[in-house]
Amino acid sequence: MKAFFFDTSALVSRYCADNATNRINRILAKGDSQFYISELTLIEMSSSLAQIRRRQHLGVAEFQRMRNLFEDDIASGLLRVRTITQGDLLNARDLLEDAAVLKNCDLRSADAIIAASCRELAHALKSRICFYTKDWKQYSSVYHVYAYRSALKLRFIGKGKGGIPARSG
């Protein structure tokens, strides 16, 4: 069974139509697959959808519709929420130090936590997981750390930049 893990930046395309909506929906329609998100995505999704609502001048009802679709995907079992563990937080700290300090990447703490959670899930499942993100800073930071690139199949929703491909593995 294949496993997929979505960063909030990639998953938001399912609920608010953009250039990645069809791609995300095709992935989520794959049978015999499991789809994961971090529990941090529960908070980030509301923030992301609220930003979209403000930026696109959408009504409150449209925000609620998008949020309800997200919550329905969780309630139906389509999306499995992975709890953040103390180990995830420690690994996120190490990732921040490796990527942000040693490799001079611009990685944010929430993005590090989500990536660390995904990597730990890959170890628990003893399988490489496809990790989808639409956040270039997160993708390029994680891409530069071998411990993540070797455990995950990184997928950037968009085109690669600066010689970094949009996918690894």
ROSE-4610 file (N, C-alpha, C; in Angstrom, 1 decimal, always signed):
// ROSE-4610
residu = [M/M/M/K/K/K/A/A/A/F/F/F/F/F/F/F/F/F/D/D/D/T/T/T/S/S/S/A/A/A/L/L/L/V/V/V/S/S/S/R/R/R/Y/Y/Y/C/C/C/A/A/A/D/D/D/N/N/N/A/A/A/T/T/T/N/N/N/R/R/R/I/I/I/N/N/N/R/R/R/I/I/I/L/L/L/A/A/A/K/K/K/G/G/G/D/D/D/S/S/S/Q/Q/Q/F/F/F/Y/Y/Y/I/I/I/S/S/S/E/E/E/L/L/L/T/T/T/L/L/L/I/I/I/E/E/E/M/M/M/S/S/S/S/S/S/S/S/S/L/L/L/A/A/A/Q/Q/Q/I/I/I/R/R/R/R/R/R/R/R/R/Q/Q/Q/H/H/H/L/L/L/G/G/G/V/V/V/A/A/A/E/E/E/F/F/F/Q/Q/Q/R/R/R/M/M/M/R/R/R/N/N/N/L/L/L/F/F/F/E/E/E/D/D/D/D/D/D/I/I/I/A/A/A/S/S/S/G/G/G/L/L/L/L/L/L/R/R/R/V/V/V/R/R/R/T/T/T/I/I/I/T/T/T/Q/Q/Q/G/G/G/D/D/D/L/L/L/L/L/L/N/N/N/A/A/A/R/R/R/D/D/D/L/L/L/L/L/L/E/E/E/D/D/D/A/A/A/A/A/A/V/V/V/L/L/L/K/K/K/N/N/N/C/C/C/D/D/D/L/L/L/R/R/R/S/S/S/A/A/A/D/D/D/A/A/A/I/I/I/I/I/I/A/A/A/A/A/A/S/S/S/C/C/C/R/R/R/E/E/E/L/L/L/A/A/A/H/H/H/A/A/A/L/L/L/K/K/K/S/S/S/R/R/R/I/I/I/C/C/C/F/F/F/Y/Y/Y/T/T/T/K/K/K/D/D/D/W/W/W/K/K/K/Q/Q/Q/Y/Y/Y/S/S/S/S/S/S/V/V/V/Y/Y/Y/H/H/H/V/V/V/Y/Y/Y/A/A/A/Y/Y/Y/R/R/R/S/S/S/A/A/A/L/L/L/K/K/K/L/L/L/R/R/R/F/F/F/I/I/I/G/G/G/K/K/K/G/G/G/K/K/K/G/G/G/G/G/G/I/I/I/P/P/P/A/A/A/R/R/R/S/S/S/G/G/G]
num = [1/1/1/2/2/2/3/3/3/4/4/4/5/5/5/6/6/6/7/7/7/8/8/8/9/9/9/10/10/10/11/11/11/12/12/12/13/13/13/14/14/14/15/15/15/16/16/16/17/17/17/18/18/18/19/19/19/20/20/20/21/21/21/22/22/22/23/23/23/24/24/24/25/25/25/26/26/26/27/27/27/28/28/28/29/29/29/30/30/30/31/31/31/32/32/32/33/33/33/34/34/34/35/35/35/36/36/36/37/37/37/38/38/38/39/39/39/40/40/40/41/41/41/42/42/42/43/43/43/44/44/44/45/45/45/46/46/46/47/47/47/48/48/48/49/49/49/50/50/50/51/51/51/52/52/52/53/53/53/54/54/54/55/55/55/56/56/56/57/57/57/58/58/58/59/59/59/60/60/60/61/61/61/62/62/62/63/63/63/64/64/64/65/65/65/66/66/66/67/67/67/68/68/68/69/69/69/70/70/70/71/71/71/72/72/72/73/73/73/74/74/74/75/75/75/76/76/76/77/77/77/78/78/78/79/79/79/80/80/80/81/81/81/82/82/82/83/83/83/84/84/84/85/85/85/86/86/86/87/87/87/88/88/88/89/89/89/90/90/90/91/91/91/92/92/92/93/93/93/94/94/94/95/95/95/96/96/96/97/97/97/98/98/98/99/99/99/100/100/100/101/101/101/102/102/102/103/103/103/104/104/104/105/105/105/106/106/106/107/107/107/108/108/108/109/109/109/110/110/110/111/111/111/112/112/112/113/113/113/114/114/114/115/115/115/116/116/116/117/117/117/118/118/118/119/119/119/120/120/120/121/121/121/122/122/122/123/123/123/124/124/124/125/125/125/126/126/126/127/127/127/128/128/128/129/129/129/130/130/130/131/131/131/132/132/132/133/133/133/134/134/134/135/135/135/136/136/136/137/137/137/138/138/138/139/139/139/140/140/140/141/141/141/142/142/142/143/143/143/144/144/144/145/145/145/146/146/146/147/147/147/148/148/148/149/149/149/150/150/150/151/151/151/152/152/152/153/153/153/154/154/154/155/155/155/156/156/156/157/157/157/158/158/158/159/159/159/160/160/160/161/161/161/162/162/162/163/163/163/164/164/164/165/165/165/166/166/166/167/167/167/168/168/168/169/169/169]
x = [+0.8/+0.0/+0.9/+0.6/+1.4/+0.9/+1.9/+1.5/+1.9/+1.1/+1.3/+1.1/+1.9/+1.8/+1.8/+0.8/+0.6/+0.9/+1.8/+1.9/+0.7/+0.4/-0.8/-0.8/+0.4/+0.5/+0.0/+0.2/-0.2/-1.7/-2.1/-3.5/-4.5/-4.2/-5.2/-5.7/-5.0/-5.4/-6.7/-6.9/-8.1/-9.4/-9.2/-10.4/-10.6/-9.6/-9.7/-9.1/-9.9/-9.4/-8.2/-7.1/-6.0/-5.3/-4.1/-3.5/-3.1/-3.1/-2.7/-3.9/-5.1/-6.3/-6.5/-6.4/-6.6/-5.6/-4.3/-3.2/-3.5/-3.8/-4.0/-5.2/-6.3/-7.5/-7.2/-6.4/-6.0/-5.2/-4.3/-3.5/-4.4/-5.4/-6.3/-7.3/-7.4/-8.4/-7.7/-6.4/-5.7/-6.2/-6.6/-7.1/-5.9/-6.1/-5.1/-3.9/-4.3/-3.3/-3.8/-2.8/-3.1/-2.6/-3.4/-3.1/-3.0/-1.9/-1.6/-1.4/-1.7/-1.4/-0.9/-0.2/+0.2/-1.0/-1.0/-2.1/-1.9/-0.7/-0.4/-1.2/-1.5/-2.3/-3.7/-4.2/-5.6/-5.7/-4.6/-4.5/-4.2/-3.1/-2.7/-3.7/-4.6/-5.6/-6.6/-7.0/-7.9/-7.2/-6.0/-5.2/-5.1/-4.7/-4.5/-5.9/-6.9/-8.2/-8.7/-8.4/-8.8/-8.0/-6.7/-5.9/-6.5/-6.9/-7.5/-8.8/-9.6/-10.8/-10.6/-9.6/-9.4/-8.8/-7.8/-7.2/-8.1/-9.0/-10.0/-11.3/-11.4/-12.7/-13.9/-13.7/-14.7/-15.6/-16.8/-17.6/-17.3/-17.9/-17.7/-18.3/-19.4/-20.0/-19.0/-18.2/-17.3/-16.1/-15.7/-14.6/-15.2/-16.4/-16.9/-17.1/-17.5/-17.6/-16.3/-15.2/-13.9/-13.5/-13.6/-13.2/-14.0/-15.3/-16.1/-15.7/-15.3/-14.8/-13.5/-12.7/-11.5/-11.8/-12.7/-13.1/-13.8/-14.6/-15.2/-14.2/-13.1/-12.1/-11.4/-11.3/-10.8/-11.8/-13.0/-14.1/-14.3/-14.2/-14.4/-13.3/-12.1/-10.9/-10.1/-10.4/-9.6/-8.2/-8.2/-7.0/-6.8/-5.6/-5.3/-4.4/-4.8/-4.1/-3.0/-1.8/-0.6/-0.3/-0.4/-0.1/+1.4/+1.7/+3.1/+3.6/+4.7/+5.3/+6.5/+7.0/+8.1/+9.3/+9.4/+10.5/+10.4/+9.2/+9.1/+9.6/+9.3/+9.8/+11.3/+11.9/+13.4/+14.0/+13.4/+13.9/+13.7/+12.6/+12.4/+13.5/+13.8/+14.9/+16.2/+16.5/+17.7/+17.7/+16.5/+16.3/+16.5/+16.0/+16.2/+17.7/+18.3/+19.8/+20.6/+20.2/+20.9/+20.6/+19.4/+19.0/+19.2/+18.7/+18.7/+20.0/+20.7/+22.0/+23.1/+23.3/+24.4/+24.4/+23.2/+23.0/+22.4/+22.2/+21.7/+20.4/+19.5/+18.1/+17.2/+16.1/+15.1/+13.9/+14.1/+13.1/+12.4/+11.1/+10.3/+10.0/+9.8/+9.6/+8.4/+7.3/+6.1/+6.4/+7.1/+7.5/+8.4/+9.3/+10.2/+9.5/+8.5/+7.7/+7.0/+6.4/+5.6/+6.5/+7.7/+8.6/+9.1/+9.5/+10.0/+8.9/+7.6/+6.5/+6.4/+6.6/+6.5/+7.6/+8.8/+10.0/+9.8/+9.3/+9.1/+8.1/+7.0/+6.0/+6.7/+7.5/+8.2/+9.0/+9.7/+10.4/+9.5/+8.4/+7.4/+6.8/+6.5/+6.0/+7.0/+8.3/+9.4/+9.2/+8.9/+8.7/+8.9/+9.4/+9.5/+8.1/+7.9/+6.6/+6.7/+5.7/+5.7/+5.2/+6.0/+5.7/+5.5/+4.3/+3.9/+3.8/+4.4/+4.4/+4.3/+3.8/+3.8/+4.6/+5.3/+6.2/+7.6/+8.1/+9.5/+10.5/+10.4/+11.4/+11.4/+10.3/+10.2/+10.9/+10.4/+10.9/+12.4/+12.9/+14.4/+15.2/+14.7/+15.4/+15.5/+14.4/+14.3/+15.1/+15.1/+15.8/+17.3/+17.8/+19.3/+19.7/+18.8/+19.2/+19.0/+20.1/+20.1/+19.2/+19.2/+18.4/+16.9/+16.5/+15.1/+14.9/+15.8/+15.7/+15.8/+16.5/+16.6/+15.4/+14.7/+13.5/+12.2/+12.2/+11.0/+11.2/+10.1/+10.1/+9.5/+10.3/+9.9/+9.2/+8.1/+7.4/+7.0/+7.5/+7.2/+6.1/+5.0/+3.9/+4.4/+5.0/+5.5/+6.8/+7.5/+8.7/+9.9/+10.9/+12.2/+12.8/+13.8/+14.5/+15.9/+16.8/+18.2/+18.9/+18.5/+19.1/+18.6/+17.6/+17.0/+15.7/+15.6/+14.5/+13.2/+12.1/+10.8/+10.4/+11.3/+11.0/+12.3/+12.3/+13.5/+13.0/+13.9/+13.5/+12.5]
y = [-1.2/+0.0/+1.2/+2.2/+3.4/+4.4/+5.2/+6.2/+7.6/+8.5/+9.9/+10.8/+11.9/+12.8/+14.2/+15.0/+16.3/+17.4/+18.4/+19.6/+20.4/+21.3/+22.2/+22.9/+23.4/+24.2/+23.5/+22.2/+21.4/+21.0/+20.6/+20.1/+21.2/+22.5/+23.5/+23.6/+23.2/+23.2/+22.3/+21.4/+20.5/+21.3/+22.3/+23.0/+24.3/+24.9/+26.2/+26.0/+26.0/+25.7/+26.6/+25.9/+26.6/+25.7/+26.0/+25.2/+23.8/+23.5/+22.2/+21.4/+21.9/+21.2/+19.8/+19.8/+18.5/+17.5/+17.9/+17.0/+16.4/+17.3/+16.8/+15.8/+16.2/+15.3/+14.0/+13.9/+12.7/+11.8/+12.4/+11.6/+11.1/+11.9/+11.4/+10.4/+10.3/+9.3/+7.9/+7.8/+6.6/+5.5/+4.4/+3.3/+2.7/+1.9/+1.2/+2.1/+3.3/+4.2/+4.8/+5.3/+6.0/+7.4/+8.3/+9.7/+10.3/+11.0/+11.5/+13.0/+13.6/+15.0/+15.0/+16.1/+16.3/+17.0/+16.8/+17.4/+19.0/+19.4/+20.8/+21.4/+20.6/+21.0/+21.3/+20.8/+21.1/+22.6/+23.2/+24.6/+25.4/+24.9/+25.7/+25.8/+24.8/+24.8/+26.0/+26.1/+27.3/+28.6/+28.7/+29.9/+30.2/+29.1/+29.2/+29.5/+28.9/+29.2/+30.6/+31.0/+32.4/+33.4/+33.1/+34.0/+34.1/+32.9/+32.8/+33.6/+33.5/+34.2/+35.7/+36.2/+37.6/+38.1/+37.3/+37.7/+37.7/+36.7/+36.6/+37.3/+37.9/+38.6/+37.7/+36.5/+35.5/+35.7/+35.2/+35.4/+34.3/+34.6/+33.6/+32.3/+32.2/+31.0/+30.1/+30.8/+30.1/+29.5/+30.3/+29.8/+28.6/+28.6/+27.5/+26.3/+26.5/+25.4/+24.7/+25.5/+24.9/+24.1/+24.8/+24.1/+22.9/+22.9/+21.7/+20.5/+20.9/+19.8/+19.2/+20.0/+19.5/+18.6/+19.0/+18.3/+17.0/+17.0/+15.8/+14.8/+15.2/+14.3/+13.6/+14.3/+13.7/+12.7/+13.2/+12.4/+11.1/+11.2/+10.0/+9.0/+9.4/+8.6/+8.7/+9.6/+9.8/+10.3/+11.3/+11.9/+11.4/+10.8/+10.3/+11.4/+11.8/+12.8/+12.1/+12.5/+12.0/+12.9/+12.4/+13.2/+13.5/+14.7/+15.2/+14.6/+14.0/+13.4/+14.2/+13.9/+14.6/+14.3/+13.1/+12.8/+13.6/+13.9/+14.7/+16.1/+16.6/+18.0/+18.0/+17.0/+16.9/+16.8/+16.0/+15.9/+17.2/+17.9/+19.2/+20.2/+20.1/+21.0/+20.7/+19.4/+19.0/+19.4/+19.2/+19.6/+21.1/+21.9/+23.4/+23.7/+23.1/+23.3/+22.9/+21.8/+21.3/+22.2/+22.3/+23.1/+24.6/+25.1/+26.6/+27.1/+26.4/+27.0/+26.5/+25.2/+24.7/+24.9/+24.8/+24.9/+26.2/+27.1/+28.5/+28.5/+27.6/+27.5/+28.3/+28.8/+29.6/+28.7/+27.8/+26.9/+27.4/+27.3/+27.8/+26.6/+26.8/+25.8/+24.9/+25.4/+24.6/+23.7/+24.2/+23.3/+22.2/+22.5/+21.5/+20.4/+20.8/+19.8/+18.9/+19.5/+18.6/+17.7/+18.2/+17.3/+16.2/+16.6/+15.6/+14.5/+14.9/+14.0/+13.0/+13.5/+12.7/+11.7/+12.1/+11.2/+10.1/+10.5/+9.5/+8.5/+8.9/+8.0/+7.0/+7.5/+6.7/+5.6/+6.0/+5.0/+4.0/+4.5/+3.6/+2.6/+3.0/+2.2/+1.4/+1.7/+1.0/+1.2/+2.4/+2.6/+4.1/+4.3/+5.7/+6.3/+7.5/+8.1/+9.3/+9.5/+10.6/+11.8/+12.8/+14.0/+15.2/+15.7/+16.8/+18.1/+19.1/+20.4/+21.4/+22.6/+23.7/+24.8/+24.6/+25.6/+25.4/+26.3/+26.1/+26.1/+27.0/+27.1/+25.8/+25.2/+23.9/+22.8/+22.8/+21.7/+21.8/+23.0/+23.1/+22.8/+23.3/+23.0/+21.5/+20.8/+19.4/+18.6/+19.1/+18.4/+18.4/+19.4/+19.5/+18.7/+18.0/+17.2/+15.7/+15.0/+13.6/+12.7/+12.9/+12.0/+12.1/+13.2/+13.3/+12.9/+13.3/+12.9/+11.4/+10.7/+9.2/+8.5/+9.1/+8.5/+8.9/+10.0/+10.5/+10.7/+10.5/+10.9/+12.3/+13.3/+14.7/+15.1/+15.8/+16.2/+17.7/+18.6/+20.0/+20.2/+20.9/+21.2/+22.5/+22.3/+23.4/+23.0/+23.9/+23.6/+23.8/+23.0/+23.1/+24.5/+24.9/+26.1/+26.0/+26.8/+26.8/+25.5/+24.7/+23.4/+22.3/+22.6/+21.6/+21.1/+19.8/+19.2/+19.3/+19.3/+19.3/+18.0/+17.0/+15.7/+15.0/+14.2/+13.4/+11.9/+11.0/+9.6/+9.1]
z = [+0.0/+0.0/+0.0/-0.9/-1.0/+0.1/+0.6/+1.5/+1.0/+1.2/+0.8/+2.0/+2.1/+3.2/+2.6/+3.0/+2.4/+3.4/+3.0/+3.7/+3.4/+4.3/+4.2/+2.9/+2.5/+1.3/+0.0/+0.0/-1.2/-1.0/+0.2/+0.4/+0.2/+0.5/+0.4/-1.1/-2.0/-3.4/-3.6/-2.8/-2.9/-2.6/-1.7/-1.2/-1.8/-2.5/-3.2/-4.5/-5.6/-6.9/-7.3/-7.8/-8.4/-9.4/-9.8/-10.8/-10.4/-9.1/-8.6/-8.2/-8.2/-7.7/-8.4/-9.7/-10.4/-10.0/-9.9/-9.5/-8.1/-7.2/-5.8/-5.8/-6.5/-6.5/-7.1/-8.2/-8.8/-7.8/-7.1/-6.1/-5.0/-4.5/-3.5/-4.0/-5.3/-5.8/-6.0/-5.8/-5.9/-4.9/-5.5/-4.6/-3.9/-2.9/-2.2/-1.7/-1.3/-0.8/+0.5/+1.3/+2.6/+2.5/+3.0/+2.9/+4.3/+4.6/+5.9/+5.9/+7.0/+7.3/+8.7/+9.0/+10.4/+11.2/+12.5/+13.3/+13.2/+12.9/+12.7/+11.6/+10.6/+9.4/+9.8/+10.9/+11.4/+11.7/+12.2/+12.5/+11.3/+10.6/+9.4/+8.3/+8.2/+7.1/+7.4/+8.6/+8.9/+8.6/+8.9/+8.6/+7.1/+6.4/+5.0/+4.2/+4.6/+4.0/+4.3/+5.5/+5.9/+5.1/+4.8/+4.0/+2.5/+2.0/+0.7/+0.7/+1.7/+1.8/+1.7/+2.5/+2.5/+1.1/+0.6/-0.6/-1.8/-1.9/-3.0/-2.7/-1.5/-1.2/-1.2/-0.6/-0.5/+0.7/+0.7/+1.9/+2.9/+4.1/+5.2/+4.9/+4.2/+3.8/+2.9/+2.0/+1.2/+2.0/+3.0/+3.9/+4.7/+5.2/+5.9/+5.0/+3.8/+2.8/+2.6/+2.4/+2.2/+3.5/+4.6/+5.9/+6.1/+5.8/+6.0/+5.1/+3.9/+3.0/+3.6/+4.1/+4.7/+5.9/+6.8/+7.9/+7.5/+6.4/+5.9/+5.4/+4.8/+4.4/+5.6/+6.7/+7.9/+8.5/+8.6/+9.2/+8.4/+7.1/+6.3/+6.3/+6.8/+6.8/+5.6/+4.7/+3.5/+4.0/+4.9/+5.4/+6.9/+7.1/+8.5/+9.1/+10.3/+11.0/+11.9/+11.6/+12.4/+13.6/+14.8/+16.0/+16.0/+16.4/+16.6/+17.9/+17.8/+19.0/+19.5/+20.7/+21.2/+20.3/+19.8/+18.9/+17.6/+17.1/+15.9/+16.2/+17.4/+17.8/+17.9/+18.4/+18.5/+17.1/+16.3/+14.9/+14.1/+14.4/+13.7/+14.1/+15.4/+15.9/+15.2/+15.0/+14.3/+12.9/+12.3/+10.9/+10.7/+11.6/+11.5/+11.7/+12.6/+12.7/+11.5/+10.9/+9.8/+8.5/+8.3/+7.0/+7.2/+8.3/+8.4/+8.8/+9.7/+10.2/+9.3/+9.1/+8.4/+6.9/+6.3/+4.9/+4.5/+5.5/+5.2/+4.5/+4.7/+4.1/+5.0/+4.4/+5.1/+5.5/+6.5/+6.9/+8.2/+8.2/+9.4/+10.3/+11.5/+12.5/+12.2/+11.8/+11.5/+10.3/+9.3/+8.2/+8.6/+9.5/+10.0/+10.8/+11.6/+12.3/+11.4/+10.4/+9.4/+8.7/+8.2/+7.5/+8.5/+9.7/+10.7/+10.9/+11.1/+11.3/+10.1/+8.9/+7.7/+7.7/+8.0/+8.0/+9.1/+10.2/+11.3/+10.9/+10.2/+9.7/+8.7/+7.8/+6.9/+7.6/+8.7/+9.4/+10.1/+10.6/+11.3/+10.3/+9.1/+8.0/+7.3/+7.5/+6.8/+5.3/+4.9/+3.5/+3.2/+2.0/+1.5/+1.2/+1.7/+1.6/+0.6/-0.3/-1.1/-0.3/-0.2/+0.6/-0.4/-0.4/-1.3/-0.6/-1.2/-0.7/-1.9/-1.6/-2.6/-2.1/-1.0/-0.3/-0.7/-1.6/-2.1/-1.0/-0.1/+1.0/+1.8/+2.1/+2.8/+1.9/+0.7/-0.2/-0.4/-0.7/-1.0/+0.3/+1.4/+2.7/+3.0/+2.9/+3.2/+2.1/+0.9/-0.2/+0.1/+0.7/+1.0/+2.2/+2.9/+4.0/+3.6/+3.5/+3.0/+3.8/+5.1/+5.9/+5.6/+5.0/+4.6/+3.1/+2.3/+0.9/+0.7/+1.6/+1.5/+2.0/+3.0/+3.6/+2.9/+2.1/+1.5/+0.0/-0.7/-2.1/-2.1/-2.3/-2.2/-3.5/-3.4/-4.5/-4.3/-5.2/-5.1/-6.2/-5.8/-6.7/-7.4/-8.6/-9.3/-10.0/-10.5/-11.2/-10.3/-10.5/-9.7/-10.0/-9.1/-9.3/-8.9/-9.5/-9.1/-9.2/-10.2/-10.4/-9.4/-8.6/-7.8/-8.5/-8.7/-9.4/-8.5/-9.1/-8.4/-7.7/-7.9/-7.3/-7.0/-5.9/-5.6/-5.5/-5.8/-5.7/-6.5]
